[in-house]
Amino acid sequence: MSIHQGRHALITGGGTGIGEAIALALAAQGAEITIAGRRIDALNATCAKSDKIHAVVMDVTDEASVVNATKAAIKVRGPVDIHVANAGIAETSAFAKTPLDFWRKIMTTNLDGAFLTCREVVPGMLKSGWGRIITISSIAGLRGLKYGAAYSASKHGVIGMTRVISEEYMGRGLTANAICPGYVRTPIVTRNAELISKRSNLSLAEAEATMSSENRHQKLVEVDEVAAAVLWICGPGSGSINGQTIEIAGGQV
């Protein structure tokens, strides 16, 4: 398929999990993909799966890194038409025991990082008159997540920022939407299941089941389901999908 032939997509956190699935899905539709992340080995592993996927090292917590890496990608492959702000971390802490440095680490990665990457791609989209910004939030961006004050707050912030982008540039060919998955089968969920297993004296399968139960259909969301939503938001007839939160959690959140 060549729906996105000639489009340039920038995906942060593109070396694993949701980001990798989105990169492969868009590449299959003809887009040229830049995947960004801190670990070049993980990025290269994804690049090896498609000749349309290219890597750039970027630390979304560092403004200079975001600015320089985005400029480098644009220089080679042209302005960014599709941006998926996916990079993020998911760690938990009891509210009253949450240190400020932990809070700031989550905010800097999940919220500041999304802000910086979105800011850098908007000018090119406005110039071309077409663009799709998709932020990867979470069901935690719509409701409070127990032991996840910092994470939930950061993902609420991502949704707020996305809505502002949609309002500020409405009618100029640029749309901004947030995808809010439940628990997705990714390396992050696997690591969290291992932590739950250790803390709660549960087997790994029991710990995973605990996380799956938070999704309304009682199972983990697959990364390809999230990628399919991205394709829909970027696809033909998507211009009126703007400022929305797309929940992928097996039922009402």
Secondary structure by P-SEA (a helix, b strand, c coil): ccccccbbbbbccccccaaaaaaaaaaaaccbbbbbcccaaaaaaaaaacccbbbbbbccccaaaaaaaaaaaaaacccccbbbcccbbbbbcccccccaaaaaaaaaccaaaaaaaaaaaaaaaaaacbbbbbbbccccccccccccaaaaaaaaaaaaaaaaaaaaaccccbbbbbbbbcccccaaaaaaaaaaaaaccccaaaaaaaaaaaccccccccaaaaaaaaaaaacccccccccbbbbcccccc
